Amino acid sequence: MSSMTIENMDLSNHGITVKTVIRNASPSRLYEEAIRFDPGTSISSTGALMAYSGDKTGRSPQDKRIVKHPQSEADVWWGPVNFALEERAYLINRERAIDYLNTQSRLYVVDAYAGWDPRQRLKIRVICSRPYHALFMHTMLIRPTDEELETFGTPDFVIYNSGRFPANRFTTGMTSRTSVDLSLERGEIVILGTEYAGEMKKGVFTVMNYLLPRRGVLSMHCSATEDKKTGSSSVLFGLSGTGKTTLSADPKRLLIGDDEHGWSDKGIFNIEGGCYAKAIYLSKESEPEIFQALRFGAVLENVVYDDAHRHVDFDNTSITQNTRGAYPLEYIDGAKIPAVSGHPEHVIFLTCDAFGVMPPVSKLTTEEAMYHFISGYTAKVAGTEMGVKEPQATFSPCFGGPFLVWKPARYAELLADKIRKHSVKVWLVNTGWAGGGYGVGKRIKLAYTRKIIDSIHDGSLNNAPTAADPFFGIQAVTHIEGLPDELLTPRRIWNDEGAYETAARKLKQLFDDNYQAISEGRVSSSMEG
């Protein structure tokens, strides 16, 4: 147990009078608390704490609210991403959350940081009633030393997690019994009606997405790596299914982080102290780094296991397909601690194009980078239960639409400024289909995509030959040593040129429609994050 753990922390300044309040308990202590006081919690055969989030097994984006306040009202991108909440309704929810916390016999506090750059970091306080939530945020935030904790002082933001208690549906602005409310002016997040731990993680990221751009720092929903020999870094943007996690696990590179970063005038830094990985179909063979990280000190969320041996069945989706594992960054063998690096040499946008018309790799100008950053495109194949076989385009502005606070152009302008200032090379990499769309063509081999990423990092693509794509105008790389040339030019690998042109025109129109919607302040109906 940390020497700075406090058994009976005074939270009266937060309106909380509970006597047993445990601050910054060690993982061992939180395991004990969870087994004793949180029914249903157990320990996996590999030592991870297994916990359950109840009815909500994913984020509730329709229940996210930001308090409308004169100080920040003009800054916020209001609409389907950021729903407005009146101050009075927020205060009702806040009091409801605090009243619930005051009914508990034991509470847990986590005081920790968001942001590895000391100049940019925020002091975060989490107040919750479940040991699982405390361990989760102990893992996901940057853990202070005893000396830092002793001088922690007043937090910049406080999370009141009363997720086991519902919101009142008759409170103005409520649409369900769940509400995740952010007050930028009060520096608070209130959670009601959901025990899904990811709401806390993404709540902090939303805060950073507001505060960092005000300082001229770009907040990014991306992974970041650094070359072990040269120290050169790169960032990879990509939505679910694009291969971002897999491609970031590179034995030649150090992992700075897998999900949330900032880019300041000094370089890039991870916002988090841990990783929150999807656990569905996880195996030692498919993702060895993640598999071995789910040990003592990690949290497994909503997984199924056998009673006899506590072996987790990662293929079992009977609770949810969104099974998750949270673990400290240092559990990854190739992690860089502190999680900071210099200005990236490369920015890579990953897309899994199921239409099969995007080139495997293209060089982007700064203006093209802004366009594709704001677009945040990938594509998915609809489930068979929907009876739809055609690929579905998905757009998420800045590759993190649900967590943006400012309008997308604010982030794109910051990105463009940093690209120009630091002469950063920008690439668009398609990890999806070639030779036809889903059902006709084939998924580009992972070995080919790794070769492309390696060629970007070693500089061999800097002067590679290119040709303008006939529909998107971007400069597609036409030759990479070790890859078939026809793969690199979509038109050449399709057997039916007419079908290729039809698919390309369709996708280009979807891009144009989405970009127009964002330019008009609307949000594409296909947005994801």
N, C-alpha and C positions, 0 to 999 in steps of 0.2 A: 504494500500500500504506500502511495506517495506520502511523504512527510507533510505535504500541504493539503491532504485530504481533511476536510472539515466535517465533523459528524452532525453538528447542530447549527448549521448556517442560518443566520438571521436574514429573512427575506421580507421583513416588515416594510421596507421601502418599496417593495413590489405589491404591497397589500396582502401578503401571505403570512399566516400566523402558525403554520404547521411547525411542530417542534423538531421532528426528526427529518432533517434535510441534509443529505449527504452530497458534498461537493467534490467533484473530480475524483471519484472512486476509481481504483485500479480495475482492469478487466477481471482479475480474480474476485475482487469484492463484488463486482456487478454480476458475475456468474452466480455467486452465493445468493445475492439479493433476488435474482431472477428465479432461481430454483425454489427459493423459500416463499416468495411473495407474488410471483407471476405465473399462475396455473397455466399449463400447456407448454411452457418453455422447457427445453431439454438440451442435451449436449450430443453432438454428432460423434460418430466413431473417430473422426479426425480431430475432434476437440473444439469445433465451432459451436457457438450458441445458436440454437434453432428456435425461432420465435415466429409468431403469427400476427398478422395485422388486421384480422377480423374481416368484415365485409369488403372493405376497400383494399384491393391488392395492387393498385396502381394510382397514379396521380388523378386528381379531379379538376381538370383545367377549367371546366364550366363553373366551378365554385370558388375560383381564385378572385380576390377583390383587392383593389388598391384604394386607399382612402383619398377622396378628392379634396385637395387642400390648395388654397391660393398660391402657396409657395412653390408647389410642384405641378400644378394642374396643366400649365402650358407645356411642360416637358414630356408628359406621358402620352404614349400612343394608345389612346382610348379606342375601345371597340371589342371585337371578339377575343383579343388576347388579354387586354386589361379592362376588366369590368370595374366601373366606379362604385364606391361605397361612401355614403354620407358619414360624416364624423360621428353623429349621434348613434347610428346603427353600429359603427365600429365599437364605440364605448359600451354599448349593450353587450356585444359579443365578448369584449375584453372582460367586463365584469362577470359575465357568465363563466368564462374560462377560469378566472381567479377564484370565483366561488366554488367551482368544481375542485380545483387544486386544494382549496382549504378544507375539503371534506376528506382528504386522503390522510392516512396515518404516516406515510413515508413519501418523501419527494426526493428527486435527484437533480443536481445542478451540474452542468458541464460549462466551464469557462475555458474558452480556447480561441484560436485565431482563424480567420479566413484570409489567405494570401501569404505566400512565402516571402515576398518582398517586404521587409520591415517598414518601408516607407508607405506602402499601400495597404497593409493589412488592417483588418477590422477586428475588434474584440467582440466576440459573440458569447452571449449567455443563453443556455438552454435550460428551461425549467420544465420538468416532466414527471409523470407518475409511474412510468414503466422503466425498469432497469434496461430492457432491450433498447428503448429509445436513447437512453443515456450512453450505452455502449456503442450504438450506431453512430452517434454524433462525436463521441470520443474518438472513434475510428475515422470519421469523415472530415473532421476539422483538424487543424494543426495543433498538436498537443504542446502546451507550454511546459517549460522546465519549472522546477520548484521555485527558482528565483523569479522567473517571469510571473508565476502564479501569485507569488507573495506581493508583487507590485502591480497586479492586474488592474485594480481600480474599477472605475465605473465602465460597464460595457458600452459599446457603441450601438449594439442591437441586442434585443432580448426576444427569445422565442418562448411563448407560453403555449406549451403543448398539452391541451386538454382534449385530445382526440377521442377519448372514450366517451365524452359527453357531447350530445348533439347540439347543433345550432337550433334556435327556435325558428321554425319556418314562417312564423308570422312577423318576424323582425323585418323591417323594411330592407329590401335588397337581397333577401335570401330566396334561393330557388330550390333548396333541398335542406336536409339536416346536416350537410357538410358545408363548412366555410373556412377558407384559408385566407386570412386578411393581413395585408401589409400596410402599415402606417409609416411612410417615409419620414414624416416630421417627428413622430414620437420615437422612432427607432425601435419598432416592435412588429412582431408577427404573432398572430393569434390563430391557433388551430383548433377547430371543433369538428366532431363528426367523422374523422378519419384517423386511423392509427397507422396508415402507411408511412413508413419512416422517410421515404423519398421526398415527402412534402417539405421536410425540414431542410434537406440538402438543397433542393431546388429553390426553396424560399431564400436561402442565403445567396445562391447564385443570382436570383432576381435582384436582390439588394445590390450586389456587386455590379450587375448590369446597369444599374442606375447611377451608382456613385462613381465608378471608375471613369466612364466617359466624361463626367464633369471635371475630372482632373486631367483630361487628355490621354487617358489610358484606355486602350481597347480591351474590352472583355470579350472572351471568345469561347464558344462551345466547340472544343476541339481536343485532340491529343497532341502531345509534343514530345520529341525525342532529340537526342544529342549524340553526335558521333564520338565514340570512345577515344579515337586517336586525335582528331582535329578540334573537337569541341564545337563544331558547327552544328546548329540546331535547325529543326524544321517543325512546322505545325501541319497537322492533317485534320481537315474538316470533313465530316461525312455523317449522314443520317444513319439510322438503324439499317443493318443489312448491307452496308457498303464495304465492310471489311476493315473499318478504322481500328478496331481493337486488335484484330489479327495482324494487320500490317504494322501496328505500333510495337508489337512484340518482335523485336529484331535483335538477334544476338550481337550484332555489330554496333548497336546503339544503346544508349542509356534512356530509360523512360523518365521523362520529367513529370508527365501526368497523362491520364487517359480521358479527361472529360472537360475540365474547366480551367481556363488560363487567362492571364492578363498580359498585355504588351505595353510596357511603359517606355520612357525615354532611355532606360538602362538595358532593356531586353525583356524576355518573357519569364513568367513565373506561374507556377501552379497555384490555384486558389485553394485547393483541398489538401488534406493530409492523408487521404485514403482513396480507395477505388470502390465503385459500386457496379459490379458486373452482372450481366444476365447469366443465370445458372441453368437455363433450360438446355437439355441435351449436353451438358458439360461432361467432359471425360478427360482423363489424364493424357490421352493421346491427342485430343483435339486442341486443348488449351492447357498445356502442362503448367504454365506460370500461374494461371488463375486457380487451377485445381489444387496445387500445393499451398497456395496462399489461404485457403479456406480451412484454417487450423485454429488452435487456441487463440482467442482474441478477436477472431472474425465473427461476423453475424451471418447466418443463413436465414433467409426470409421466405416463409410460405412454401417450404419444401416438404416432400413426403419421404418418410423413412420407415424401415422395418423395426418393429418393437424389440425384437430379440437382440440385434447387434447395433442398432442405430446407424446402419448404412443408409446414406441418402440415395434415393432413386431420382436422379436428375432428369430422367426421361418421363417421369410421372407428372402430368399437368392437370391432375384432378382438382387441385386447389386453384391454380392459375397458370397461365403460360408465362407470366411475368415473375417467375422465381428469381431471387436475387441473392448475391453474396457481397458483403461489405468487408474490406480488410485494409489494414494500414499499408500505405505506399511502400514502406520498407520491407514488406513481406514479398515484394517482387525482387528477385535477385539482381536484376539490372536497373533498379531504380536509382535515380540521382537524388541525394540528400545533401544539402538543401535543394529543393526542387526549383532551381532558377537556372537561366542560361542567358547568353547574349542575344542580340537581334537575330532572328532566324534568317538563314540563307535562302530557304525555300518555303513557300506556302503551297500546300497541295489540297485541292478540292477533290474529294472522292464522290463518284456517283455510280450507282448500280442501275444502268440504263437497260430496262427490260424490253424496250422497243428495238434495241440492237442497232441504233443509228449513230450514237456518239462515238467519236474516235477513242481508241484505248488511251491515248495521251496527247494532249495539246498544250502549246505554250500560250499564255494569256498576256495581253497588254494590261496596263493598270485599269483602263476603262472596262475591258472585258472582265477583269477580276471583280470590279465593283458589280457588274451586271450579274455574274454567276454567284457572287456572294449574296446579293440581295435575293436572287432566285432560290438558292439552296435546294437544288433539284436532286431527286432520285426517283425510282419507280419500283412498284411492288406488284406482285401477281395476286389478284384477289383470291380469297379462299373458295374452295369448291362449293361450300354451302351457299354462296351467293350466286352460283351458276354463271359466273363471269370468268372468261378465260383470257381476256385482253389485259395487258399491263395497265396499271393505274399510276398516273403521274402523281408524285408527291412533292410539294414545294414547302419549304420552311425557311423564311427569311433569315439570312445570316447563319443558316444551319442550326438555329436554335429559337425559332419563332415564339414558342410558348413562354420563353423566359425573358424576352425583350421588354424593356420599359420605354426607351426612346423609340422614335420611328426608325425603320431599318436604314434609312439614308445616313443617319448620324453615325452608325457603326461602320457603314461602307466608306464614308468620308475619312474616318479615322484610319481604316485599313489602307485606303489609297495613299493617304499622307505618309504612312509608315513604309509602304512599299516603295514610294518615290524616294523618301529620305534615306533609306538604307539599301537601295538598289536590290530589292528582294525579287527573286524569280518566282513566278506563279504558274502553276500547272493544274490542268483539269484531267483527272484520270478516271476512266470508265472501267469499273470492275464487274460490269454486267454482261450483257449478251453481245455476240458477234455473229455475223452471217445470217441474221434473222432475229426476230423478236422471240420472246418466251414461247416455247412450243414448236419453234421452227429452227432457230439458231441454237448455239451452245454457249454456256457460261464461259467467259474468258478464264483460262486456267489460272489458278492461284500462283503457280510458278511463273507464269508470264507477267502477272501483275507485280510480283516481287521483283522480277528482273527490271521492270519499268521503274519502280520506286528506287531500287539500287542504282540504276543508271541516272536518275535525277540526283541522288545524293552524291555520287562519285563525280558528277560534273560532265559525264560523257554525252548528255543530252543538250548541254548548253549551246553547242554549235551543230546539232543534228539537223539534217534536211527536213523541211516542212512544206506543206501545201495547204492552201485555204480550204476549209470544209465548205462544200457548196451550199449548205443550208444555214449553218451557224456562223460562218465567217472566221472561226478560230483557226489558228495555225496548227494543224495536226502533224505530229512527228511521223515521218514516212519510213524511217529506217532505224532499227535498233539491233545491234549485233546479237545474234542468238534467237531473234524472233522472226517469224515469217512476215515478209513485207506486206502481203495481202491482208493480214490481220489488222494492220495499222491504218488502212484506208477502208472504211466500212463499205463503200460502194463496190469495191473489188471483191469482197468476200461473200456478198449476197449473190445467190443464183438468179434471183428474180429482180432485175433492176427497177421495174415498175413498182413492185411491192416495197422495195427500199425507199423510193421517192415518196410514195404515199405515206409510209410510216414516218419519214423524216419531216415531211410537211405537217403532219398531224402533231408531232412533238414540238416543232417550232411554233406552231400556233398556240399550243398550250403554254409555252414559255412566254409568248407575247401577251396572252390574255392574263397570265399571272402577274407579269411585270406591270401591266396597265392597272390591274386591281390594286397592287401595292402603291403605285404612284398616285392613285386617287385616294389613298388612305383606307382602302378596303383590304380584306384578307382573303386569300384564296381558300376555297372550301376544302382543298386537299392538303392544308397545312398540317405538318407533323413536327414533333420534336421529342 
